[in-house]
Amino acid sequence: MTHGVASTRMYNATPAVAEAWQRLFVQVFADLDWPVRVIPHAWPASLKALWQRRDLVCGFMCGLPFAEHVAPVVPLVAPVPAVEAYGGLPRYRSELLVRRECGWRSLPDTFGQRFGWMVPHSQSGYQAARLLLAPYAGESGSALYSASVGPLDTPPRVLEALQGRQIDVTALDSYFLELVRKHEPAWLAGVDTIAVTPWTPIPLLVAAQTLPAPDRERLVDKLCSLHEDARYAGLLEAVVVQRFVVPDVAAYDSLPLAAAGATQYPEIR
């Protein structure tokens, strides 16, 4: 019988969302009859430390560090957000956010202001935005902003900095924002999306390599069938998931290749 821990830390967007994920995975492991603890692993605990745990049965991982093999994990499934714009695919993008009061309508309008970011190893909270900004910096990689503020570590802290006028523009995970829009829309009051990055593979659920292959297959089969079980309809709706699917692992290989590009603009500045 498999035992260990699970964590949805990356997408515990609000207290209500964290509770929703908890209910979903408690039910999953009850159905499997596995004594797995669903833990918050909340900030300031390190996500990298979570991914290194040998008893990790299930946890969200950003696609960029996954493709860079920074932790001994194996892929499980990826969520398909239950929002029409995602086209029924396990994908996401970054949304570039500003305060409405600033009156900016395009990304160039934000140049000369303060850009806030999460951590450099974040695809949605840093690298996707850097690649979007790079063409504006030109061959010389000119600075576009008066200040580059970070690391701010988590999406809620980034939003707090934006609303608190500590930064003027930022980039955040679109699926995280869908969760906020459903459960805590007040967090986005007076905030506008002025640009989006191209779609990329969404963060996936992974397990430690130590999870036995038969248990891994059983867990994958269980997660991929949740949308067919009426008991899970409300649980999936609460986390804005249409279904879970087996990820195209090769698709994630494009992320470190892209992150290695735009060498003339190696950091947001």
N, C-alpha and C positions, 0 to 999 in steps of 0.2 A: 504494500500500500504506500503510495507516494505521500510524503509530508514535506513541509517547508513553508515558504512564504510567497505571497503575491502582493503586488503593489501597482496601483494605477496613478502613482504620484504625478507623472507628467501631465495627466489630464484631470487631476482633481482641481478643476478650475475655480470652483466656489465650494463652500461647505455643503450646499445641497447636491452638487455634482459628486463630491467625494462620497456622500452617503448613498447616492444612486449607484455608483460603481461598487461600493461595498455590498449593497444588497444583491447586485447582479452576480458578483463572484462568490459570495457566500452561498448563493443558490447553486451555482455551477459546481462548487466543490462538495456541497451536500449531496447533489445528484450523483457525483462520482464516488462518494463515500471516502473522500480523501481528507485527512486532517491538516488542511492548509490554512495558515493564518493570513488574513488580508490586512496588511499593515499600511499606515499612511506614509511612512518614510518622508515626512514633511521637511521642507526647508527649515533650517540650514543643512540638514543631512545631505550628503553628496549623492547625486544620481550615479556617478561613476562607481561609488561604493556599492550601491544597490546592484548594478549590473555585474559586479565581481562576485556576488554572493554565490556560494556553491549550492545553497538550498533554495535558490530562486526558481519557483515553479512557473511563474507568470508575471511579467512586468513590461510596461511600455518602454521602448527605447527609440531615440531619435535615429532616423535612417543614416545620417552621416557617420556618427561613431560606430553604428552597426557595420556599415560598409568598410570602415577603417579597421575593423576587427580589434577594437580597443578592449574588449571583454570576451571571456570564454562562454559565449552564448550560442543558442541555436534558435532559428525562427519558428514561430508558432503560426500566428494569424495576423491579419491587418484589418482594421475597421473600415467599413464603407459608410461614410457619413450620410445620414438621412436628410440631405438637403439637395434640392434639384440641381444646383450649380455643379455638384460633384459628379454628375453623370453616371451614378451607380458604380463608381470606381473608387479604389482605395488610394485616393490622392488628396493632396492639400496644397496650399500655397501660403505665402506671407501677404498680409495686408499692411500697407503703410498708413499709419494713423497720425492724425493731428487734431488739435482742439479747433472746433468750429469757429470760435471767437477770433482766431487768427486770420480767417478769410482766405486761406490758401486753397487753390483748386487743382494744382498740379505739383508733381515732385520738385521741379525746378523752383517753384515758389518757396520751398523750404530751405534752399541753399543759403548759407550764412547764419543759420540758426543752430540749435543744439540737438544732435542726434543721440538718442538713448538706445542701448542694446543690451541683450541678455548675457551671453557668453560666446566666445568665438567658435566653439565646437557645435553651436546650435545652427542647424540648417535654416529654420524659419526665423529665428531671432537674431541672425547675423549674416550667414553666408549668402542666403538668397538675396537679401537686401544689398549686400556688397556687390554682387554680380549685376544687380539692376542699376546700381549707381555708377559702376565703373565706366560705361561709355560717356557719361557726363564729365568725368574727370579728365578725359583726353589721354593722349599718349604720355603726358608728363605725370599723370596721376595727381593732379592738383587737388588740394583740400577743398571740399565742398561745404563743410560746416565749420562754424566758429568753435564748436566743442564736440567731442565724441565722449559720451558719458556711459561708463560701464566698467566692470560687469554689474548689471542689476539683477542677475541670477534667475529670476522667475517671471513669468508673464504678469501675475498680479502686482509684483513690485514695479514692473515697467509701467503698467497702467496707472498705478499710484503716483509714479514720478511724472507721468504725462498730465494727469489731472491736477497734480500739485504744482505744476509749472516749473518743475526742475529740469524738464526736457521739453522739446517742442515737436519732435517727430520721432517715430519708432516703427519697428516692424514686428508683427506678432503672427503666430500660427493661426490660420483661418479656422481650423476645427476647434481650437481652444476658444476662439471668439464665438463660434456657433453655440458652444456650451454656455458661455456667458450670456449671450443674447436670449437663450431660453430660460436661464435660471436667475440671472442677476443683471438685467438690462440697464439698471441704474448705473452700473460701473462704466457704461459706455455713453452716458448722457453727455451731450455736447462734443462727442468725438466723431470724426468723419474718416472714412477710408478714401484716400486720394490716389492710390495706385495699388496694384497687385503684382506679384511676381508670377512667373510661369508655374504651372502645376508640376509637382514632383511626388514621388512615392511617400505615402503618409507614414509616420512613426508606427512601428509594429510591436506586437507582443512577442517577447522572447522568453526563453528558459535557459537555465544553466546547462552546460554540456553534460553535466552529471545526471540529468533527468533521463531515466532509461527510455530507450526508443519506443517500446510498446506503450509506456505511459504517455510519452509525447504524442504518439499517434492517437491515443484515446482522447487526450485533451483537445487536440486539433479537431478531431471529428466532432466532439461535443460542441466546441465553440462555433464551428461552421454550420451546425444544425440548429442553433438557438432560435433563429428567425422562423423556423418551422414549428416551434413549440409555443402554443398559445400562452403558457405560463410566463414566457419571457417577453411578451409583446410590450407591456408597460415598462419593464426594466430596460429594454433596448431603446424605447422612445425617450426615456429619461436621460439617456446618455447620447442621444441623437445619432444612434447607430442603426443603419438599415439591416446590416448583416456583417458577419466576419468571413473573410476569405483567406485561402492560402496565398501568401504573398509571392510575387515574382521577384525572387531574391536577386536575380541578375539586374533588375531595374535599379536597384539601390547602388550598384557599382558606378552609375553615372554621377552620383553626388560628390565623392571625393575628386573625381576627374574635373568636375565643374569648379569645385572649391580651389583646385590648384591653378585655375585660370585667372584671367584678369590680373596678371602679375604687376601691371603698372599701378594697380590700385589694391595693394595687399591688405589694407585695413580700412574700415570706415573712418573717414576723417573730413 
